[in-house]
Amino acid sequence: MAAFSNERLYPALQALLAALLFGASAPLAKLLLGEIEPVSLAALLYLGSGLILLLIKCLQRISRRSVEAEAPITRSDFGWLAGAVFAGGVAAPIVLMFSLRSTPAATASLLLNFEGVATTVIAALVFKEAIGRRAGWAILCTTVASILLSLNLSGDWGISIGALGILAACVLWGIDNNFTRNISAKDPLTIVTIKGLSAGSFSLILALILRSPLPVLEVALRAMILGGISYGLSVVLFVRAMRGLGAARASALFSVAPLAGVILSLLLFREMPNVLFVVALPLMIAGTLLVLNEQHGHVHVHATVAHEHRHQHADEHHAHESSEAAAYDQAHSHEHEHPQIEHEHGHMPDTHHRHSHD
């Protein structure tokens, strides 16, 4: 366990907490589907996420808490943010809500684990994020478990349409995660607030166009609170985790989200797991443990780069001079430059280690 350093522990815990909060969303959303149409529910979930986070930002400013420790969103970030909003904030939740109607809550919760696989594959193939041997085995374990959970041997096609829909939603969230990864150094609270308000508003307009009935106020508030916790706070924690772990590793840890969903589903719906579930569960646990113990270190070169993000001058990548009145070990944000350097140490594909591996 020595390989899992304290530098990884904090972002790993953030990823795990994000997973628990998000994992509860599927069974609780399935309960709400009895009172809300899918498109309307998707809209309220994301509006709740955006509004609650907007309230938090307002309270920070009123209490004069420092908000300058985070780098602000800039014009160059909006392309990535727009893609994340459409893929993960609009398309994915709508597809998921329709799929939940015909899929048992426990099965749906475990299938959401495929988001980690989708994120990792996209990170490796499109963004050239390095995937080590342990991460590869973790992907294999999760993929096999997802296939087992998608089987429906009593159906005509051997797999349920609802399961396919949930897998499609996971792919859309995988795209969202990789787009968000490219702006993960910026203020996560601002990112998720914009995503929630934009996606929720778009889906609400879509619901009105489709003449999808809106629920009574009490039910709508429950949906928005669920969205604020499971989609809002959860994603803020996940964005922070990606800074230290990279998209692939953070998503692999996020794969424990289905476990929380399964436990809650069994309690709420009295669903008994079948044989495939019993086989898939240890595979998912094994995948998570493999990532936690991953070791990665080699000689690598940091090219000269100038950027802005939250950092401390106490770490080896930020020993630069600063006019900021921040303490040596106090987190803050300002424009700074990294000179070219070559060294060797254990690292993850974080903000400063997204180099290629030939």
Contacts in CASP RR format, 6 or more apart in sequence:
PFRMAT RR
TARGET T0000
AUTHOR 0000-0000-0000
METHOD contacts of the structure
MODEL  1
MAAFSNERLYPALQALLAALLFGASAPLAKLLLGEIEPVSLAALLYLGSG
LILLLIKCLQRISRRSVEAEAPITRSDFGWLAGAVFAGGVAAPIVLMFSL
RSTPAATASLLLNFEGVATTVIAALVFKEAIGRRAGWAILCTTVASILLS
LNLSGDWGISIGALGILAACVLWGIDNNFTRNISAKDPLTIVTIKGLSAG
SFSLILALILRSPLPVLEVALRAMILGGISYGLSVVLFVRAMRGLGAARA
SALFSVAPLAGVILSLLLFREMPNVLFVVALPLMIAGTLLVLNEQHGHVH
VHATVAHEHRHQHADEHHAHESSEAAAYDQAHSHEHEHPQIEHEHGHMPD
THHRHSHD
1 293 0 8 1.000
3 293 0 8 1.000
3 294 0 8 1.000
3 295 0 8 1.000
4 12 0 8 1.000
4 292 0 8 1.000
4 293 0 8 1.000
7 244 0 8 1.000
8 244 0 8 1.000
8 245 0 8 1.000
8 348 0 8 1.000
11 240 0 8 1.000
11 241 0 8 1.000
11 242 0 8 1.000
11 243 0 8 1.000
11 244 0 8 1.000
11 245 0 8 1.000
11 250 0 8 1.000
12 241 0 8 1.000
12 245 0 8 1.000
12 253 0 8 1.000
12 292 0 8 1.000
14 237 0 8 1.000
14 238 0 8 1.000
14 240 0 8 1.000
14 241 0 8 1.000
15 237 0 8 1.000
15 238 0 8 1.000
15 241 0 8 1.000
15 245 0 8 1.000
15 250 0 8 1.000
15 253 0 8 1.000
15 254 0 8 1.000
16 253 0 8 1.000
16 256 0 8 1.000
17 234 0 8 1.000
17 237 0 8 1.000
18 233 0 8 1.000
18 234 0 8 1.000
18 235 0 8 1.000
18 236 0 8 1.000
18 237 0 8 1.000
18 238 0 8 1.000
18 241 0 8 1.000
18 254 0 8 1.000
18 257 0 8 1.000
19 234 0 8 1.000
19 253 0 8 1.000
19 254 0 8 1.000
19 255 0 8 1.000
19 256 0 8 1.000
19 257 0 8 1.000
19 260 0 8 1.000
20 256 0 8 1.000
20 257 0 8 1.000
20 260 0 8 1.000
21 229 0 8 1.000
21 230 0 8 1.000
21 233 0 8 1.000
21 234 0 8 1.000
21 237 0 8 1.000
22 112 0 8 1.000
22 230 0 8 1.000
22 231 0 8 1.000
22 234 0 8 1.000
22 235 0 8 1.000
22 238 0 8 1.000
22 254 0 8 1.000
22 257 0 8 1.000
23 109 0 8 1.000
23 112 0 8 1.000
23 230 0 8 1.000
23 257 0 8 1.000
23 258 0 8 1.000
23 260 0 8 1.000
23 261 0 8 1.000
23 264 0 8 1.000
24 229 0 8 1.000
24 230 0 8 1.000
24 260 0 8 1.000
24 261 0 8 1.000
24 264 0 8 1.000
25 45 0 8 1.000
25 226 0 8 1.000
25 227 0 8 1.000
25 230 0 8 1.000
25 231 0 8 1.000
25 234 0 8 1.000
26 96 0 8 1.000
26 100 0 8 1.000
26 105 0 8 1.000
26 108 0 8 1.000
26 109 0 8 1.000
26 112 0 8 1.000
26 261 0 8 1.000
26 265 0 8 1.000
27 105 0 8 1.000
27 106 0 8 1.000
27 109 0 8 1.000
27 261 0 8 1.000
27 264 0 8 1.000
27 265 0 8 1.000
27 268 0 8 1.000
27 269 0 8 1.000
28 226 0 8 1.000
28 230 0 8 1.000
28 264 0 8 1.000
29 41 0 8 1.000
29 45 0 8 1.000
29 96 0 8 1.000
29 97 0 8 1.000
29 100 0 8 1.000
29 226 0 8 1.000
30 100 0 8 1.000
30 105 0 8 1.000
30 108 0 8 1.000
30 269 0 8 1.000
31 268 0 8 1.000
32 41 0 8 1.000
32 219 0 8 1.000
32 222 0 8 1.000
32 223 0 8 1.000
32 226 0 8 1.000
33 41 0 8 1.000
33 97 0 8 1.000
33 100 0 8 1.000
33 101 0 8 1.000
35 215 0 8 1.000
35 219 0 8 1.000
36 44 0 8 1.000
36 215 0 8 1.000
36 219 0 8 1.000
36 220 0 8 1.000
36 223 0 8 1.000
37 207 0 8 1.000
37 212 0 8 1.000
37 213 0 8 1.000
38 94 0 8 1.000
38 97 0 8 1.000
38 98 0 8 1.000
38 100 0 8 1.000
38 101 0 8 1.000
38 212 0 8 1.000
39 94 0 8 1.000
39 97 0 8 1.000
39 203 0 8 1.000
39 206 0 8 1.000
39 207 0 8 1.000
39 210 0 8 1.000
39 212 0 8 1.000
40 204 0 8 1.000
40 207 0 8 1.000
40 212 0 8 1.000
40 213 0 8 1.000
40 214 0 8 1.000
40 215 0 8 1.000
41 97 0 8 1.000
41 223 0 8 1.000
42 90 0 8 1.000
42 93 0 8 1.000
42 94 0 8 1.000
42 96 0 8 1.000
42 97 0 8 1.000
42 200 0 8 1.000
42 203 0 8 1.000
43 200 0 8 1.000
43 201 0 8 1.000
43 202 0 8 1.000
43 203 0 8 1.000
43 204 0 8 1.000
43 206 0 8 1.000
43 207 0 8 1.000
44 200 0 8 1.000
44 204 0 8 1.000
44 215 0 8 1.000
44 220 0 8 1.000
44 223 0 8 1.000
44 224 0 8 1.000
44 227 0 8 1.000
45 93 0 8 1.000
45 200 0 8 1.000
45 223 0 8 1.000
45 224 0 8 1.000
45 226 0 8 1.000
45 227 0 8 1.000
45 228 0 8 1.000
45 230 0 8 1.000
45 231 0 8 1.000
46 89 0 8 1.000
46 93 0 8 1.000
46 195 0 8 1.000
46 196 0 8 1.000
46 197 0 8 1.000
46 199 0 8 1.000
46 200 0 8 1.000
46 203 0 8 1.000
46 227 0 8 1.000
46 231 0 8 1.000
47 196 0 8 1.000
47 197 0 8 1.000
47 200 0 8 1.000
47 201 0 8 1.000
47 204 0 8 1.000
47 224 0 8 1.000
48 196 0 8 1.000
48 223 0 8 1.000
48 224 0 8 1.000
48 225 0 8 1.000
48 227 0 8 1.000
48 228 0 8 1.000
48 231 0 8 1.000
48 232 0 8 1.000
49 192 0 8 1.000
49 195 0 8 1.000
49 196 0 8 1.000
49 227 0 8 1.000
49 228 0 8 1.000
49 231 0 8 1.000
49 232 0 8 1.000
49 235 0 8 1.000
50 192 0 8 1.000
50 193 0 8 1.000
50 195 0 8 1.000
50 196 0 8 1.000
50 197 0 8 1.000
50 200 0 8 1.000
50 228 0 8 1.000
50 232 0 8 1.000
51 197 0 8 1.000
51 224 0 8 1.000
51 228 0 8 1.000
52 224 0 8 1.000
52 225 0 8 1.000
52 227 0 8 1.000
52 228 0 8 1.000
52 229 0 8 1.000
52 232 0 8 1.000
52 233 0 8 1.000
53 189 0 8 1.000
53 192 0 8 1.000
53 193 0 8 1.000
53 196 0 8 1.000
53 228 0 8 1.000
53 232 0 8 1.000
53 233 0 8 1.000
53 236 0 8 1.000
54 193 0 8 1.000
54 197 0 8 1.000
56 189 0 8 1.000
57 67 0 8 1.000
57 189 0 8 1.000
57 190 0 8 1.000
57 193 0 8 1.000
60 67 0 8 1.000
61 67 0 8 1.000
67 187 0 8 1.000
68 332 0 8 1.000
68 333 0 8 1.000
69 310 0 8 1.000
69 331 0 8 1.000
69 332 0 8 1.000
69 333 0 8 1.000
70 186 0 8 1.000
70 187 0 8 1.000
70 188 0 8 1.000
70 189 0 8 1.000
70 190 0 8 1.000
70 310 0 8 1.000
70 333 0 8 1.000
71 185 0 8 1.000
71 186 0 8 1.000
71 187 0 8 1.000
71 308 0 8 1.000
71 309 0 8 1.000
71 310 0 8 1.000
71 333 0 8 1.000
72 186 0 8 1.000
72 187 0 8 1.000
72 190 0 8 1.000
73 81 0 8 1.000
73 183 0 8 1.000
73 186 0 8 1.000
73 187 0 8 1.000
73 190 0 8 1.000
73 191 0 8 1.000
73 194 0 8 1.000
74 186 0 8 1.000
77 183 0 8 1.000
77 186 0 8 1.000
80 179 0 8 1.000
80 180 0 8 1.000
80 182 0 8 1.000
80 183 0 8 1.000
81 179 0 8 1.000
81 180 0 8 1.000
81 183 0 8 1.000
81 191 0 8 1.000
81 194 0 8 1.000
81 195 0 8 1.000
83 175 0 8 1.000
83 176 0 8 1.000
83 179 0 8 1.000
84 175 0 8 1.000
84 176 0 8 1.000
84 179 0 8 1.000
84 180 0 8 1.000
84 195 0 8 1.000
85 194 0 8 1.000
85 195 0 8 1.000
85 196 0 8 1.000
85 198 0 8 1.000
85 199 0 8 1.000
85 202 0 8 1.000
86 199 0 8 1.000
87 172 0 8 1.000
87 173 0 8 1.000
87 174 0 8 1.000
87 175 0 8 1.000
87 176 0 8 1.000
87 179 0 8 1.000
88 172 0 8 1.000
88 173 0 8 1.000
88 174 0 8 1.000
88 175 0 8 1.000
88 176 0 8 1.000
88 195 0 8 1.000
88 199 0 8 1.000
89 176 0 8 1.000
89 195 0 8 1.000
89 196 0 8 1.000
89 199 0 8 1.000
89 200 0 8 1.000
89 203 0 8 1.000
90 199 0 8 1.000
90 200 0 8 1.000
90 202 0 8 1.000
90 203 0 8 1.000
90 206 0 8 1.000
91 169 0 8 1.000
91 172 0 8 1.000
92 169 0 8 1.000
92 170 0 8 1.000
92 172 0 8 1.000
92 173 0 8 1.000
92 176 0 8 1.000
93 169 0 8 1.000
93 199 0 8 1.000
93 203 0 8 1.000
93 231 0 8 1.000
94 203 0 8 1.000
94 206 0 8 1.000
95 165 0 8 1.000
95 166 0 8 1.000
95 168 0 8 1.000
95 169 0 8 1.000
95 172 0 8 1.000
96 165 0 8 1.000
96 166 0 8 1.000
96 169 0 8 1.000
98 165 0 8 1.000
99 108 0 8 1.000
99 161 0 8 1.000
99 162 0 8 1.000
99 163 0 8 1.000
99 164 0 8 1.000
99 165 0 8 1.000
99 166 0 8 1.000
99 168 0 8 1.000
99 169 0 8 1.000
100 108 0 8 1.000
100 166 0 8 1.000
102 160 0 8 1.000
102 161 0 8 1.000
102 162 0 8 1.000
103 111 0 8 1.000
103 160 0 8 1.000
103 162 0 8 1.000
103 163 0 8 1.000
103 166 0 8 1.000
104 265 0 8 1.000
104 269 0 8 1.000
104 271 0 8 1.000
105 261 0 8 1.000
105 264 0 8 1.000
105 265 0 8 1.000
105 268 0 8 1.000
105 269 0 8 1.000
105 271 0 8 1.000
106 261 0 8 1.000
106 262 0 8 1.000
106 265 0 8 1.000
106 266 0 8 1.000
106 269 0 8 1.000
106 271 0 8 1.000
106 273 0 8 1.000
106 277 0 8 1.000
107 149 0 8 1.000
107 163 0 8 1.000
107 277 0 8 1.000
108 166 0 8 1.000
108 265 0 8 1.000
109 257 0 8 1.000
109 258 0 8 1.000
109 260 0 8 1.000
109 261 0 8 1.000
109 262 0 8 1.000
109 264 0 8 1.000
109 265 0 8 1.000
110 145 0 8 1.000
110 146 0 8 1.000
110 149 0 8 1.000
110 258 0 8 1.000
110 262 0 8 1.000
110 277 0 8 1.000
110 280 0 8 1.000
110 281 0 8 1.000
110 284 0 8 1.000
111 146 0 8 1.000
111 149 0 8 1.000
111 150 0 8 1.000
111 163 0 8 1.000
111 166 0 8 1.000
111 167 0 8 1.000
111 170 0 8 1.000
111 258 0 8 1.000
112 166 0 8 1.000
112 170 0 8 1.000
112 257 0 8 1.000
112 258 0 8 1.000
113 142 0 8 1.000
113 145 0 8 1.000
113 146 0 8 1.000
113 255 0 8 1.000
113 257 0 8 1.000
113 258 0 8 1.000
113 284 0 8 1.000
114 142 0 8 1.000
114 143 0 8 1.000
114 146 0 8 1.000
114 166 0 8 1.000
114 167 0 8 1.000
114 170 0 8 1.000
114 171 0 8 1.000
115 170 0 8 1.000
115 173 0 8 1.000
115 174 0 8 1.000
115 177 0 8 1.000
115 251 0 8 1.000
115 254 0 8 1.000
115 255 0 8 1.000
116 142 0 8 1.000
116 170 0 8 1.000
116 174 0 8 1.000
116 177 0 8 1.000
116 251 0 8 1.000
116 252 0 8 1.000
116 254 0 8 1.000
116 255 0 8 1.000
117 139 0 8 1.000
117 142 0 8 1.000
117 143 0 8 1.000
117 146 0 8 1.000
117 170 0 8 1.000
118 170 0 8 1.000
118 171 0 8 1.000
118 173 0 8 1.000
118 174 0 8 1.000
118 175 0 8 1.000
119 173 0 8 1.000
119 174 0 8 1.000
119 177 0 8 1.000
119 178 0 8 1.000
119 247 0 8 1.000
119 248 0 8 1.000
119 251 0 8 1.000
120 131 0 8 1.000
120 135 0 8 1.000
120 139 0 8 1.000
120 247 0 8 1.000
120 248 0 8 1.000
120 251 0 8 1.000
120 252 0 8 1.000
121 139 0 8 1.000
122 174 0 8 1.000
122 175 0 8 1.000
122 177 0 8 1.000
122 178 0 8 1.000
123 129 0 8 1.000
123 131 0 8 1.000
123 178 0 8 1.000
123 181 0 8 1.000
123 246 0 8 1.000
123 247 0 8 1.000
123 248 0 8 1.000
123 251 0 8 1.000
123 349 0 8 1.000
124 130 0 8 1.000
124 131 0 8 1.000
124 248 0 8 1.000
126 178 0 8 1.000
127 178 0 8 1.000
127 181 0 8 1.000
127 182 0 8 1.000
127 247 0 8 1.000
127 354 0 8 1.000
128 356 0 8 1.000
129 246 0 8 1.000
129 247 0 8 1.000
129 248 0 8 1.000
129 349 0 8 1.000
129 354 0 8 1.000
130 296 0 8 1.000
130 349 0 8 1.000
130 356 0 8 1.000
130 357 0 8 1.000
131 139 0 8 1.000
131 248 0 8 1.000
132 294 0 8 1.000
132 296 0 8 1.000
134 290 0 8 1.000
134 291 0 8 1.000
134 293 0 8 1.000
134 294 0 8 1.000
134 295 0 8 1.000
135 248 0 8 1.000
135 249 0 8 1.000
135 252 0 8 1.000
135 290 0 8 1.000
135 291 0 8 1.000
135 294 0 8 1.000
136 290 0 8 1.000
137 287 0 8 1.000
137 290 0 8 1.000
138 252 0 8 1.000
138 286 0 8 1.000
138 287 0 8 1.000
138 288 0 8 1.000
138 290 0 8 1.000
138 291 0 8 1.000
139 252 0 8 1.000
141 283 0 8 1.000
141 284 0 8 1.000
141 286 0 8 1.000
141 287 0 8 1.000
141 290 0 8 1.000
142 252 0 8 1.000
142 255 0 8 1.000
142 283 0 8 1.000
142 284 0 8 1.000
142 287 0 8 1.000
144 280 0 8 1.000
144 283 0 8 1.000
145 279 0 8 1.000
145 280 0 8 1.000
145 281 0 8 1.000
145 283 0 8 1.000
145 284 0 8 1.000
146 167 0 8 1.000
146 280 0 8 1.000
148 276 0 8 1.000
148 279 0 8 1.000
148 280 0 8 1.000
148 283 0 8 1.000
149 163 0 8 1.000
149 276 0 8 1.000
149 277 0 8 1.000
149 280 0 8 1.000
150 159 0 8 1.000
150 160 0 8 1.000
150 163 0 8 1.000
150 164 0 8 1.000
150 167 0 8 1.000
151 158 0 8 1.000
151 159 0 8 1.000
151 276 0 8 1.000
152 158 0 8 1.000
152 159 0 8 1.000
152 160 0 8 1.000
152 163 0 8 1.000
174 251 0 8 1.000
177 238 0 8 1.000
177 242 0 8 1.000
177 247 0 8 1.000
177 251 0 8 1.000
178 247 0 8 1.000
180 191 0 8 1.000
180 239 0 8 1.000
180 242 0 8 1.000
181 242 0 8 1.000
181 246 0 8 1.000
181 247 0 8 1.000
183 191 0 8 1.000
184 239 0 8 1.000
184 242 0 8 1.000
184 243 0 8 1.000
184 246 0 8 1.000
184 351 0 8 1.000
185 243 0 8 1.000
185 307 0 8 1.000
185 308 0 8 1.000
185 309 0 8 1.000
185 310 0 8 1.000
185 351 0 8 1.000
186 309 0 8 1.000
188 235 0 8 1.000
188 236 0 8 1.000
188 239 0 8 1.000
188 240 0 8 1.000
189 236 0 8 1.000
191 239 0 8 1.000
192 232 0 8 1.000
192 235 0 8 1.000
192 236 0 8 1.000
192 239 0 8 1.000
195 235 0 8 1.000
196 231 0 8 1.000
196 232 0 8 1.000
207 214 0 8 1.000
214 220 0 8 1.000
215 223 0 8 1.000
238 250 0 8 1.000
238 254 0 8 1.000
241 250 0 8 1.000
241 253 0 8 1.000
241 254 0 8 1.000
242 250 0 8 1.000
243 309 0 8 1.000
243 310 0 8 1.000
243 350 0 8 1.000
243 351 0 8 1.000
244 250 0 8 1.000
244 348 0 8 1.000
244 350 0 8 1.000
244 351 0 8 1.000
245 253 0 8 1.000
245 348 0 8 1.000
245 349 0 8 1.000
245 350 0 8 1.000
246 348 0 8 1.000
246 349 0 8 1.000
246 350 0 8 1.000
247 349 0 8 1.000
248 349 0 8 1.000
249 291 0 8 1.000
249 294 0 8 1.000
249 348 0 8 1.000
249 349 0 8 1.000
252 287 0 8 1.000
252 288 0 8 1.000
252 291 0 8 1.000
253 288 0 8 1.000
253 291 0 8 1.000
253 292 0 8 1.000
255 284 0 8 1.000
255 287 0 8 1.000
255 288 0 8 1.000
256 284 0 8 1.000
256 288 0 8 1.000
258 284 0 8 1.000
259 281 0 8 1.000
259 284 0 8 1.000
259 285 0 8 1.000
262 273 0 8 1.000
262 277 0 8 1.000
262 281 0 8 1.000
265 271 0 8 1.000
266 272 0 8 1.000
266 273 0 8 1.000
273 281 0 8 1.000
295 346 0 8 1.000
296 346 0 8 1.000
296 347 0 8 1.000
296 348 0 8 1.000
297 344 0 8 1.000
297 345 0 8 1.000
297 346 0 8 1.000
297 347 0 8 1.000
298 344 0 8 1.000
299 342 0 8 1.000
299 343 0 8 1.000
299 344 0 8 1.000
300 342 0 8 1.000
300 343 0 8 1.000
300 344 0 8 1.000
300 347 0 8 1.000
300 353 0 8 1.000
300 355 0 8 1.000
301 340 0 8 1.000
301 341 0 8 1.000
301 342 0 8 1.000
301 355 0 8 1.000
302 317 0 8 1.000
302 338 0 8 1.000
302 340 0 8 1.000
302 341 0 8 1.000
302 342 0 8 1.000
302 352 0 8 1.000
302 355 0 8 1.000
303 340 0 8 1.000
304 337 0 8 1.000
304 338 0 8 1.000
304 339 0 8 1.000
304 340 0 8 1.000
305 337 0 8 1.000
305 338 0 8 1.000
306 335 0 8 1.000
306 336 0 8 1.000
306 337 0 8 1.000
306 338 0 8 1.000
307 335 0 8 1.000
307 336 0 8 1.000
308 333 0 8 1.000
308 334 0 8 1.000
308 335 0 8 1.000
308 336 0 8 1.000
309 333 0 8 1.000
309 351 0 8 1.000
310 331 0 8 1.000
310 332 0 8 1.000
310 333 0 8 1.000
311 317 0 8 1.000
311 318 0 8 1.000
311 331 0 8 1.000
311 332 0 8 1.000
311 333 0 8 1.000
311 336 0 8 1.000
312 318 0 8 1.000
312 328 0 8 1.000
312 329 0 8 1.000
312 330 0 8 1.000
312 331 0 8 1.000
312 332 0 8 1.000
313 319 0 8 1.000
313 320 0 8 1.000
313 322 0 8 1.000
313 326 0 8 1.000
313 328 0 8 1.000
313 329 0 8 1.000
314 328 0 8 1.000
314 329 0 8 1.000
316 345 0 8 1.000
317 338 0 8 1.000
317 352 0 8 1.000
318 336 0 8 1.000
320 336 0 8 1.000
320 337 0 8 1.000
320 338 0 8 1.000
322 334 0 8 1.000
322 336 0 8 1.000
324 332 0 8 1.000
324 334 0 8 1.000
326 332 0 8 1.000
338 352 0 8 1.000
347 353 0 8 1.000
END
